[in-house]
């Protein structure tokens, strides 16, 4: 059982790296270009849906992990 007197440390892994942000921006740019030249909105809907689901998942995980627990 962890000692409650020990200081809590932040995780060393960063989840929002510059490469990750660049990949997300690039996905939106590609979707916009495809929509511009083909008029097919399926790619835009797929990227938008994925981004929306990702934001909801992050928000729920943030709320879940920020609740203090007595173990």
PDB file of N, CA, C and O in Angstrom:
ATOM      1  N   UNK A   1       0.846  -1.172   0.000  1.00  0.00           N
ATOM      2  CA  UNK A   1       0.000   0.000   0.000  1.00  0.00           C
ATOM      3  C   UNK A   1       0.898   1.245   0.000  1.00  0.00           C
ATOM      4  O   UNK A   1       1.854   1.313   0.772  1.00  0.00           O
ATOM      5  N   UNK A   2       0.598   2.225  -0.858  1.00  0.00           N
ATOM      6  CA  UNK A   2       1.453   3.403  -0.921  1.00  0.00           C
ATOM      7  C   UNK A   2       1.390   4.228   0.365  1.00  0.00           C
ATOM      8  O   UNK A   2       0.370   4.289   1.050  1.00  0.00           O
ATOM      9  N   UNK A   3       2.505   4.846   0.652  1.00  0.00           N
ATOM     10  CA  UNK A   3       2.603   5.685   1.837  1.00  0.00           C
ATOM     11  C   UNK A   3       1.989   7.049   1.532  1.00  0.00           C
ATOM     12  O   UNK A   3       2.461   7.729   0.621  1.00  0.00           O
ATOM     13  N   UNK A   4       0.937   7.480   2.270  1.00  0.00           N
ATOM     14  CA  UNK A   4       0.291   8.758   1.956  1.00  0.00           C
ATOM     15  C   UNK A   4       1.178   9.974   2.225  1.00  0.00           C
ATOM     16  O   UNK A   4       0.896  11.065   1.729  1.00  0.00           O
ATOM     17  N   UNK A   5       2.244   9.797   3.005  1.00  0.00           N
ATOM     18  CA  UNK A   5       3.112  10.937   3.295  1.00  0.00           C
ATOM     19  C   UNK A   5       4.103  11.221   2.163  1.00  0.00           C
ATOM     20  O   UNK A   5       4.720  12.286   2.140  1.00  0.00           O
ATOM     21  N   UNK A   6       4.262  10.288   1.231  1.00  0.00           N
ATOM     22  CA  UNK A   6       5.177  10.492   0.105  1.00  0.00           C
ATOM     23  C   UNK A   6       4.585  11.513  -0.866  1.00  0.00           C
ATOM     24  O   UNK A   6       3.382  11.487  -1.130  1.00  0.00           O
ATOM     25  N   UNK A   7       5.408  12.404  -1.395  1.00  0.00           N
ATOM     26  CA  UNK A   7       4.879  13.387  -2.351  1.00  0.00           C
ATOM     27  C   UNK A   7       4.479  12.715  -3.657  1.00  0.00           C
ATOM     28  O   UNK A   7       5.133  11.779  -4.117  1.00  0.00           O
ATOM     29  N   UNK A   8       3.412  13.201  -4.235  1.00  0.00           N
ATOM     30  CA  UNK A   8       2.951  12.654  -5.504  1.00  0.00           C
ATOM     31  C   UNK A   8       3.730  13.322  -6.627  1.00  0.00           C
ATOM     32  O   UNK A   8       3.926  14.537  -6.617  1.00  0.00           O
ATOM     33  N   UNK A   9       4.167  12.535  -7.584  1.00  0.00           N
ATOM     34  CA  UNK A   9       4.926  13.071  -8.711  1.00  0.00           C
ATOM     35  C   UNK A   9       4.072  13.032  -9.962  1.00  0.00           C
ATOM     36  O   UNK A   9       3.162  12.212 -10.083  1.00  0.00           O
ATOM     37  N   UNK A  10       4.371  13.919 -10.882  1.00  0.00           N
ATOM     38  CA  UNK A  10       3.665  13.937 -12.153  1.00  0.00           C
ATOM     39  C   UNK A  10       4.271  12.873 -13.067  1.00  0.00           C
ATOM     40  O   UNK A  10       5.457  12.562 -12.955  1.00  0.00           O
ATOM     41  N   UNK A  11       3.464  12.316 -13.967  1.00  0.00           N
ATOM     42  CA  UNK A  11       4.026  11.338 -14.903  1.00  0.00           C
ATOM     43  C   UNK A  11       5.059  11.999 -15.817  1.00  0.00           C
ATOM     44  O   UNK A  11       4.909  13.156 -16.210  1.00  0.00           O
ATOM     45  N   UNK A  12       6.093  11.254 -16.141  1.00  0.00           N
ATOM     46  CA  UNK A  12       7.172  11.790 -16.963  1.00  0.00           C
ATOM     47  C   UNK A  12       6.793  11.844 -18.437  1.00  0.00           C
ATOM     48  O   UNK A  12       7.400  12.592 -19.203  1.00  0.00           O
ATOM     49  N   UNK A  13       5.812  11.073 -18.836  1.00  0.00           N
ATOM     50  CA  UNK A  13       5.440  11.005 -20.255  1.00  0.00           C
ATOM     51  C   UNK A  13       4.520  12.157 -20.625  1.00  0.00           C
ATOM     52  O   UNK A  13       3.509  12.390 -19.963  1.00  0.00           O
ATOM     53  N   UNK A  14       4.873  12.875 -21.683  1.00  0.00           N
ATOM     54  CA  UNK A  14       4.019  13.943 -22.177  1.00  0.00           C
ATOM     55  C   UNK A  14       3.167  13.383 -23.306  1.00  0.00           C
ATOM     56  O   UNK A  14       3.680  12.748 -24.228  1.00  0.00           O
ATOM     57  N   UNK A  15       1.867  13.621 -23.226  1.00  0.00           N
ATOM     58  CA  UNK A  15       0.967  13.056 -24.224  1.00  0.00           C
ATOM     59  C   UNK A  15       0.750  13.989 -25.405  1.00  0.00           C
ATOM     60  O   UNK A  15       0.422  13.531 -26.500  1.00  0.00           O
ATOM     61  N   UNK A  16       0.924  15.277 -25.203  1.00  0.00           N
ATOM     62  CA  UNK A  16       0.733  16.232 -26.291  1.00  0.00           C
ATOM     63  C   UNK A  16       2.090  16.736 -26.755  1.00  0.00           C
ATOM     64  O   UNK A  16       2.506  17.837 -26.394  1.00  0.00           O
ATOM     65  N   UNK A  17       2.771  15.940 -27.546  1.00  0.00           N
ATOM     66  CA  UNK A  17       4.061  16.340 -28.083  1.00  0.00           C
ATOM     67  C   UNK A  17       3.850  17.165 -29.358  1.00  0.00           C
ATOM     68  O   UNK A  17       2.774  17.114 -29.955  1.00  0.00           O
ATOM     69  N   UNK A  18       4.859  17.919 -29.773  1.00  0.00           N
ATOM     70  CA  UNK A  18       4.717  18.678 -31.027  1.00  0.00           C
ATOM     71  C   UNK A  18       4.401  17.787 -32.230  1.00  0.00           C
ATOM     72  O   UNK A  18       3.676  18.211 -33.130  1.00  0.00           O
ATOM     73  N   UNK A  19       4.925  16.573 -32.262  1.00  0.00           N
ATOM     74  CA  UNK A  19       4.642  15.659 -33.382  1.00  0.00           C
ATOM     75  C   UNK A  19       3.182  15.255 -33.392  1.00  0.00           C
ATOM     76  O   UNK A  19       2.579  15.131 -34.458  1.00  0.00           O
ATOM     77  N   UNK A  20       2.611  15.051 -32.229  1.00  0.00           N
ATOM     78  CA  UNK A  20       1.196  14.671 -32.151  1.00  0.00           C
ATOM     79  C   UNK A  20       0.306  15.818 -32.633  1.00  0.00           C
ATOM     80  O   UNK A  20      -0.639  15.604 -33.392  1.00  0.00           O
ATOM     81  N   UNK A  21       0.613  17.016 -32.191  1.00  0.00           N
ATOM     82  CA  UNK A  21      -0.167  18.180 -32.615  1.00  0.00           C
ATOM     83  C   UNK A  21      -0.044  18.388 -34.118  1.00  0.00           C
ATOM     84  O   UNK A  21      -1.031  18.692 -34.788  1.00  0.00           O
ATOM     85  N   UNK A  22       1.174  18.225 -34.654  1.00  0.00           N
ATOM     86  CA  UNK A  22       1.380  18.383 -36.094  1.00  0.00           C
ATOM     87  C   UNK A  22       0.584  17.339 -36.880  1.00  0.00           C
ATOM     88  O   UNK A  22       0.042  17.645 -37.942  1.00  0.00           O
ATOM     89  N   UNK A  23       0.512  16.120 -36.368  1.00  0.00           N
ATOM     90  CA  UNK A  23      -0.233  15.062 -37.056  1.00  0.00           C
ATOM     91  C   UNK A  23      -1.729  15.369 -37.076  1.00  0.00           C
ATOM     92  O   UNK A  23      -2.395  15.128 -38.083  1.00  0.00           O
ATOM     93  N   UNK A  24      -2.257  15.890 -35.989  1.00  0.00           N
ATOM     94  CA  UNK A  24      -3.681  16.233 -35.941  1.00  0.00           C
ATOM     95  C   UNK A  24      -3.984  17.380 -36.900  1.00  0.00           C
ATOM     96  O   UNK A  24      -4.973  17.336 -37.631  1.00  0.00           O
ATOM     97  N   UNK A  25      -3.134  18.405 -36.897  1.00  0.00           N
ATOM     98  CA  UNK A  25      -3.328  19.536 -37.816  1.00  0.00           C
ATOM     99  C   UNK A  25      -3.227  19.066 -39.259  1.00  0.00           C
ATOM    100  O   UNK A  25      -4.021  19.485 -40.101  1.00  0.00           O
ATOM    101  N   UNK A  26      -2.262  18.202 -39.558  1.00  0.00           N
ATOM    102  CA  UNK A  26      -2.104  17.677 -40.910  1.00  0.00           C
ATOM    103  C   UNK A  26      -3.340  16.884 -41.340  1.00  0.00           C
ATOM    104  O   UNK A  26      -3.746  16.965 -42.499  1.00  0.00           O
ATOM    105  N   UNK A  27      -3.940  16.125 -40.430  1.00  0.00           N
ATOM    106  CA  UNK A  27      -5.150  15.371 -40.762  1.00  0.00           C
ATOM    107  C   UNK A  27      -6.285  16.315 -41.155  1.00  0.00           C
ATOM    108  O   UNK A  27      -7.026  16.038 -42.098  1.00  0.00           O
ATOM    109  N   UNK A  28      -6.420  17.424 -40.438  1.00  0.00           N
ATOM    110  CA  UNK A  28      -7.456  18.392 -40.798  1.00  0.00           C
ATOM    111  C   UNK A  28      -7.161  19.050 -42.146  1.00  0.00           C
ATOM    112  O   UNK A  28      -8.077  19.266 -42.940  1.00  0.00           O
ATOM    113  N   UNK A  29      -5.906  19.367 -42.410  1.00  0.00           N
ATOM    114  CA  UNK A  29      -5.541  19.987 -43.686  1.00  0.00           C
ATOM    115  C   UNK A  29      -5.833  19.038 -44.844  1.00  0.00           C
ATOM    116  O   UNK A  29      -6.376  19.454 -45.868  1.00  0.00           O
ATOM    117  N   UNK A  30      -5.478  17.777 -44.685  1.00  0.00           N
ATOM    118  CA  UNK A  30      -5.748  16.786 -45.740  1.00  0.00           C
ATOM    119  C   UNK A  30      -7.248  16.627 -45.962  1.00  0.00           C
ATOM    120  O   UNK A  30      -7.704  16.535 -47.102  1.00  0.00           O
ATOM    121  N   UNK A  31      -8.012  16.595 -44.880  1.00  0.00           N
ATOM    122  CA  UNK A  31      -9.467  16.467 -45.018  1.00  0.00           C
ATOM    123  C   UNK A  31     -10.053  17.671 -45.749  1.00  0.00           C
ATOM    124  O   UNK A  31     -10.936  17.519 -46.593  1.00  0.00           O
ATOM    125  N   UNK A  32      -9.569  18.854 -45.430  1.00  0.00           N
ATOM    126  CA  UNK A  32     -10.060  20.065 -46.098  1.00  0.00           C
ATOM    127  C   UNK A  32      -9.696  20.050 -47.580  1.00  0.00           C
ATOM    128  O   UNK A  32     -10.513  20.420 -48.422  1.00  0.00           O
ATOM    129  N   UNK A  33      -8.472  19.623 -47.903  1.00  0.00           N
ATOM    130  CA  UNK A  33      -8.062  19.568 -49.312  1.00  0.00           C
ATOM    131  C   UNK A  33      -8.885  18.557 -50.096  1.00  0.00           C
ATOM    132  O   UNK A  33      -9.290  18.826 -51.227  1.00  0.00           O
ATOM    133  N   UNK A  34      -9.133  17.402 -49.506  1.00  0.00           N
ATOM    134  CA  UNK A  34      -9.943  16.385 -50.190  1.00  0.00           C
ATOM    135  C   UNK A  34     -11.357  16.915 -50.415  1.00  0.00           C
ATOM    136  O   UNK A  34     -11.920  16.734 -51.495  1.00  0.00           O
ATOM    137  N   UNK A  35     -11.932  17.564 -49.409  1.00  0.00           N
ATOM    138  CA  UNK A  35     -13.271  18.114 -49.563  1.00  0.00           C
ATOM    139  C   UNK A  35     -13.291  19.210 -50.621  1.00  0.00           C
ATOM    140  O   UNK A  35     -14.246  19.321 -51.389  1.00  0.00           O
ATOM    141  N   UNK A  36     -12.243  20.014 -50.661  1.00  0.00           N
ATOM    142  CA  UNK A  36     -12.172  21.133 -51.622  1.00  0.00           C
ATOM    143  C   UNK A  36     -12.170  20.630 -53.070  1.00  0.00           C
ATOM    144  O   UNK A  36     -12.851  21.192 -53.928  1.00  0.00           O
ATOM    145  N   UNK A  37     -11.401  19.571 -53.334  1.00  0.00           N
ATOM    146  CA  UNK A  37     -11.252  19.110 -54.713  1.00  0.00           C
ATOM    147  C   UNK A  37     -12.273  18.058 -55.126  1.00  0.00           C
ATOM    148  O   UNK A  37     -12.582  17.946 -56.312  1.00  0.00           O
ATOM    149  N   UNK A  38     -12.803  17.290 -54.190  1.00  0.00           N
ATOM    150  CA  UNK A  38     -13.755  16.237 -54.562  1.00  0.00           C
ATOM    151  C   UNK A  38     -15.190  16.565 -54.170  1.00  0.00           C
ATOM    152  O   UNK A  38     -16.126  16.056 -54.786  1.00  0.00           O
ATOM    153  N   UNK A  39     -15.376  17.403 -53.162  1.00  0.00           N
ATOM    154  CA  UNK A  39     -16.717  17.695 -52.683  1.00  0.00           C
ATOM    155  C   UNK A  39     -17.291  16.585 -51.827  1.00  0.00           C
ATOM    156  O   UNK A  39     -18.448  16.661 -51.412  1.00  0.00           O
ATOM    157  N   UNK A  40     -16.494  15.540 -51.552  1.00  0.00           N
ATOM    158  CA  UNK A  40     -16.956  14.416 -50.748  1.00  0.00           C
ATOM    159  C   UNK A  40     -16.724  14.724 -49.271  1.00  0.00           C
ATOM    160  O   UNK A  40     -15.580  14.893 -48.849  1.00  0.00           O
ATOM    161  N   UNK A  41     -17.772  14.795 -48.500  1.00  0.00           N
ATOM    162  CA  UNK A  41     -17.675  15.186 -47.100  1.00  0.00           C
ATOM    163  C   UNK A  41     -17.387  14.020 -46.163  1.00  0.00           C
ATOM    164  O   UNK A  41     -17.277  14.227 -44.954  1.00  0.00           O
ATOM    165  N   UNK A  42     -17.259  12.797 -46.682  1.00  0.00           N
ATOM    166  CA  UNK A  42     -17.041  11.645 -45.808  1.00  0.00           C
ATOM    167  C   UNK A  42     -15.750  11.763 -45.012  1.00  0.00           C
ATOM    168  O   UNK A  42     -15.716  11.417 -43.831  1.00  0.00           O
ATOM    169  N   UNK A  43     -14.691  12.246 -45.644  1.00  0.00           N
ATOM    170  CA  UNK A  43     -13.412  12.376 -44.937  1.00  0.00           C
ATOM    171  C   UNK A  43     -13.520  13.426 -43.842  1.00  0.00           C
ATOM    172  O   UNK A  43     -13.010  13.231 -42.739  1.00  0.00           O
ATOM    173  N   UNK A  44     -14.185  14.545 -44.142  1.00  0.00           N
ATOM    174  CA  UNK A  44     -14.364  15.597 -43.139  1.00  0.00           C
ATOM    175  C   UNK A  44     -15.189  15.070 -41.967  1.00  0.00           C
ATOM    176  O   UNK A  44     -14.873  15.348 -40.810  1.00  0.00           O
ATOM    177  N   UNK A  45     -16.232  14.318 -42.260  1.00  0.00           N
ATOM    178  CA  UNK A  45     -17.054  13.744 -41.188  1.00  0.00           C
ATOM    179  C   UNK A  45     -16.261  12.738 -40.354  1.00  0.00           C
ATOM    180  O   UNK A  45     -16.411  12.691 -39.133  1.00  0.00           O
ATOM    181  N   UNK A  46     -15.425  11.942 -41.000  1.00  0.00           N
ATOM    182  CA  UNK A  46     -14.629  10.951 -40.275  1.00  0.00           C
ATOM    183  C   UNK A  46     -13.620  11.626 -39.348  1.00  0.00           C
ATOM    184  O   UNK A  46     -13.482  11.230 -38.191  1.00  0.00           O
ATOM    185  N   UNK A  47     -12.912  12.644 -39.847  1.00  0.00           N
ATOM    186  CA  UNK A  47     -11.928  13.339 -39.017  1.00  0.00           C
ATOM    187  C   UNK A  47     -12.634  14.098 -37.895  1.00  0.00           C
ATOM    188  O   UNK A  47     -12.174  14.078 -36.753  1.00  0.00           O
ATOM    189  N   UNK A  48     -13.728  14.756 -38.203  1.00  0.00           N
ATOM    190  CA  UNK A  48     -14.471  15.487 -37.185  1.00  0.00           C
ATOM    191  C   UNK A  48     -15.049  14.582 -36.116  1.00  0.00           C
ATOM    192  O   UNK A  48     -15.008  14.913 -34.931  1.00  0.00           O
ATOM    193  N   UNK A  49     -15.584  13.448 -36.522  1.00  0.00           N
ATOM    194  CA  UNK A  49     -16.119  12.488 -35.559  1.00  0.00           C
ATOM    195  C   UNK A  49     -15.008  11.938 -34.679  1.00  0.00           C
ATOM    196  O   UNK A  49     -15.174  11.821 -33.465  1.00  0.00           O
ATOM    197  N   UNK A  50     -13.883  11.602 -35.282  1.00  0.00           N
ATOM    198  CA  UNK A  50     -12.745  11.109 -34.501  1.00  0.00           C
ATOM    199  C   UNK A  50     -12.247  12.140 -33.510  1.00  0.00           C
ATOM    200  O   UNK A  50     -11.933  11.804 -32.368  1.00  0.00           O
ATOM    201  N   UNK A  51     -12.170  13.390 -33.931  1.00  0.00           N
ATOM    202  CA  UNK A  51     -11.729  14.453 -33.028  1.00  0.00           C
ATOM    203  C   UNK A  51     -12.741  14.655 -31.898  1.00  0.00           C
ATOM    204  O   UNK A  51     -12.357  14.843 -30.743  1.00  0.00           O
ATOM    205  N   UNK A  52     -14.018  14.617 -32.229  1.00  0.00           N
ATOM    206  CA  UNK A  52     -15.048  14.782 -31.205  1.00  0.00           C
ATOM    207  C   UNK A  52     -15.035  13.658 -30.183  1.00  0.00           C
ATOM    208  O   UNK A  52     -15.143  13.906 -28.982  1.00  0.00           O
ATOM    209  N   UNK A  53     -14.906  12.434 -30.648  1.00  0.00           N
ATOM    210  CA  UNK A  53     -14.844  11.290 -29.740  1.00  0.00           C
ATOM    211  C   UNK A  53     -13.577  11.366 -28.889  1.00  0.00           C
ATOM    212  O   UNK A  53     -13.601  11.031 -27.705  1.00  0.00           O
ATOM    213  N   UNK A  54     -12.473  11.806 -29.490  1.00  0.00           N
ATOM    214  CA  UNK A  54     -11.227  11.959 -28.732  1.00  0.00           C
ATOM    215  C   UNK A  54     -11.349  12.989 -27.626  1.00  0.00           C
ATOM    216  O   UNK A  54     -10.852  12.779 -26.520  1.00  0.00           O
ATOM    217  N   UNK A  55     -12.012  14.108 -27.921  1.00  0.00           N
ATOM    218  CA  UNK A  55     -12.199  15.150 -26.905  1.00  0.00           C
ATOM    219  C   UNK A  55     -13.092  14.639 -25.774  1.00  0.00           C
ATOM    220  O   UNK A  55     -12.814  14.889 -24.601  1.00  0.00           O
ATOM    221  N   UNK A  56     -14.152  13.931 -26.120  1.00  0.00           N
ATOM    222  CA  UNK A  56     -15.039  13.390 -25.087  1.00  0.00           C
ATOM    223  C   UNK A  56     -14.302  12.363 -24.236  1.00  0.00           C
ATOM    224  O   UNK A  56     -14.450  12.358 -23.014  1.00  0.00           O
ATOM    225  N   UNK A  57     -13.513  11.497 -24.859  1.00  0.00           N
ATOM    226  CA  UNK A  57     -12.755  10.489 -24.107  1.00  0.00           C
ATOM    227  C   UNK A  57     -11.739  11.154 -23.179  1.00  0.00           C
ATOM    228  O   UNK A  57     -11.578  10.741 -22.031  1.00  0.00           O
ATOM    229  N   UNK A  58     -11.052  12.188 -23.680  1.00  0.00           N
ATOM    230  CA  UNK A  58     -10.080  12.892 -22.837  1.00  0.00           C
ATOM    231  C   UNK A  58     -10.771  13.558 -21.657  1.00  0.00           C
ATOM    232  O   UNK A  58     -10.273  13.500 -20.532  1.00  0.00           O
ATOM    233  N   UNK A  59     -11.912  14.189 -21.903  1.00  0.00           N
ATOM    234  CA  UNK A  59     -12.629  14.880 -20.848  1.00  0.00           C
ATOM    235  C   UNK A  59     -13.101  13.898 -19.772  1.00  0.00           C
ATOM    236  O   UNK A  59     -12.954  14.169 -18.580  1.00  0.00           O
ATOM    237  N   UNK A  60     -13.657  12.776 -20.180  1.00  0.00           N
ATOM    238  CA  UNK A  60     -14.113  11.778 -19.211  1.00  0.00           C
ATOM    239  C   UNK A  60     -12.941  11.182 -18.433  1.00  0.00           C
ATOM    240  O   UNK A  60     -13.052  10.966 -17.226  1.00  0.00           O
ATOM    241  N   UNK A  61     -11.825  10.914 -19.103  1.00  0.00           N
ATOM    242  CA  UNK A  61     -10.644  10.389 -18.411  1.00  0.00           C
ATOM    243  C   UNK A  61     -10.105  11.421 -17.431  1.00  0.00           C
ATOM    244  O   UNK A  61      -9.692  11.073 -16.325  1.00  0.00           O
ATOM    245  N   UNK A  62     -10.106  12.693 -17.832  1.00  0.00           N
ATOM    246  CA  UNK A  62      -9.622  13.752 -16.945  1.00  0.00           C
ATOM    247  C   UNK A  62     -10.478  13.830 -15.680  1.00  0.00           C
ATOM    248  O   UNK A  62      -9.948  13.926 -14.573  1.00  0.00           O
ATOM    249  N   UNK A  63     -11.797  13.789 -15.847  1.00  0.00           N
ATOM    250  CA  UNK A  63     -12.689  13.813 -14.686  1.00  0.00           C
ATOM    251  C   UNK A  63     -12.507  12.570 -13.818  1.00  0.00           C
ATOM    252  O   UNK A  63     -12.523  12.658 -12.591  1.00  0.00           O
ATOM    253  N   UNK A  64     -12.337  11.428 -14.449  1.00  0.00           N
ATOM    254  CA  UNK A  64     -12.186  10.173 -13.709  1.00  0.00           C
ATOM    255  C   UNK A  64     -10.887  10.160 -12.910  1.00  0.00           C
ATOM    256  O   UNK A  64     -10.878   9.734 -11.755  1.00  0.00           O
ATOM    257  N   UNK A  65      -9.794  10.619 -13.507  1.00  0.00           N
ATOM    258  CA  UNK A  65      -8.499  10.561 -12.830  1.00  0.00           C
ATOM    259  C   UNK A  65      -8.300  11.690 -11.830  1.00  0.00           C
ATOM    260  O   UNK A  65      -7.416  11.596 -10.979  1.00  0.00           O
ATOM    261  N   UNK A  66      -9.089  12.749 -11.904  1.00  0.00           N
ATOM    262  CA  UNK A  66      -8.902  13.864 -10.976  1.00  0.00           C
ATOM    263  C   UNK A  66      -9.685  13.699  -9.676  1.00  0.00           C
ATOM    264  O   UNK A  66      -9.558  14.526  -8.774  1.00  0.00           O
ATOM    265  N   UNK A  67     -10.489  12.647  -9.566  1.00  0.00           N
ATOM    266  CA  UNK A  67     -11.260  12.415  -8.344  1.00  0.00           C
ATOM    267  C   UNK A  67     -10.325  11.813  -7.292  1.00  0.00           C
ATOM    268  O   UNK A  67      -9.682  10.796  -7.552  1.00  0.00           O
ATOM    269  N   UNK A  68     -10.240  12.430  -6.103  1.00  0.00           N
ATOM    270  CA  UNK A  68      -9.384  11.854  -5.054  1.00  0.00           C
ATOM    271  C   UNK A  68      -9.954  10.525  -4.570  1.00  0.00           C
ATOM    272  O   UNK A  68     -11.168  10.352  -4.459  1.00  0.00           O
ATOM    273  N   UNK A  69      -9.070   9.612  -4.293  1.00  0.00           N
ATOM    274  CA  UNK A  69      -9.491   8.264  -3.865  1.00  0.00           C
ATOM    275  C   UNK A  69      -8.825   7.922  -2.541  1.00  0.00           C
ATOM    276  O   UNK A  69      -7.662   8.254  -2.311  1.00  0.00           O
ATOM    277  N   UNK A  70      -9.568   7.266  -1.687  1.00  0.00           N
ATOM    278  CA  UNK A  70      -9.030   6.759  -0.428  1.00  0.00           C
ATOM    279  C   UNK A  70      -8.826   5.264  -0.585  1.00  0.00           C
ATOM    280  O   UNK A  70      -9.779   4.486  -0.532  1.00  0.00           O
ATOM    281  N   UNK A  71      -7.579   4.872  -0.779  1.00  0.00           N
ATOM    282  CA  UNK A  71      -7.300   3.436  -0.953  1.00  0.00           C
ATOM    283  C   UNK A  71      -6.733   2.848   0.296  1.00  0.00           C
ATOM    284  O   UNK A  71      -6.437   1.654   0.337  1.00  0.00           O
TER     285      UNK A  71
END
